[in-house]
Amino acid sequence: MSKPKIIAKPTKIEENGDKIKIVEEYIGLANSNTEGVSIAHMHAPAGWVDVGQCPEFNEFTIVLKGVLRIESKEGVIDVNTGQAAIMQKGTWIRYSTPRPEGVEYISVCVPAFSPKKVHKDKQ
């Protein structure tokens, strides 16, 4: 048996794009060397638009504040404060923030997020 492990603080990552999104990974490859899952607290400013991606992992998102827009080939959905969304691996998606307050959300990826497995569109 192993004893519980405290994660003292997240690894902070600034993702460049049209605007900077802050990722605070608590559990995952960058912070805890965990391959099976990643859990991160995301902060994106108003008007942020991510690059489209087609990841090799499932992503579960819970919006804490604001609105997260998720665009797919099937359409566009807005995930509001207190709501959640599920994105299946192999689905093309693009995230953005349509409202002036930006968005704060928790992202859980199974298996863990990896730059090699996210498959972002070429800019």
Secondary structure in CASP SS format (residue, H / E / C, confidence):
PFRMAT SS
TARGET T0000
AUTHOR 0000-0000-0000
METHOD secondary structure of the structure
MODEL  1
M C 1.00
S C 1.00
K C 1.00
P C 1.00
K C 1.00
I C 1.00
I C 1.00
A C 1.00
K C 1.00
P C 1.00
T E 1.00
K E 1.00
I E 1.00
E E 1.00
E E 1.00
N C 1.00
G C 1.00
D C 1.00
K C 1.00
I C 1.00
K E 1.00
I E 1.00
V E 1.00
E E 1.00
E E 1.00
Y E 1.00
I E 1.00
G C 1.00
L C 1.00
A C 1.00
N C 1.00
S C 1.00
N C 1.00
T C 1.00
E C 1.00
G C 1.00
V C 1.00
S E 1.00
I E 1.00
A E 1.00
H E 1.00
M E 1.00
H E 1.00
A E 1.00
P C 1.00
A C 1.00
G C 1.00
W C 1.00
V E 1.00
D C 1.00
V C 1.00
G C 1.00
Q E 1.00
C C 1.00
P C 1.00
E C 1.00
F C 1.00
N E 1.00
E E 1.00
F E 1.00
T E 1.00
I E 1.00
V E 1.00
L E 1.00
K E 1.00
G E 1.00
V E 1.00
L E 1.00
R E 1.00
I E 1.00
E E 1.00
S E 1.00
K C 1.00
E C 1.00
G E 1.00
V E 1.00
I E 1.00
D E 1.00
V E 1.00
N E 1.00
T C 1.00
G C 1.00
Q C 1.00
A E 1.00
A E 1.00
I E 1.00
M E 1.00
Q C 1.00
K C 1.00
G C 1.00
T C 1.00
W C 1.00
I E 1.00
R E 1.00
Y E 1.00
S E 1.00
T C 1.00
P C 1.00
R C 1.00
P C 1.00
E C 1.00
G C 1.00
V E 1.00
E E 1.00
Y E 1.00
I E 1.00
S E 1.00
V E 1.00
C E 1.00
V E 1.00
P C 1.00
A C 1.00
F C 1.00
S C 1.00
P H 1.00
K H 1.00
K H 1.00
V H 1.00
H C 1.00
K E 1.00
D C 1.00
K C 1.00
Q C 1.00
END
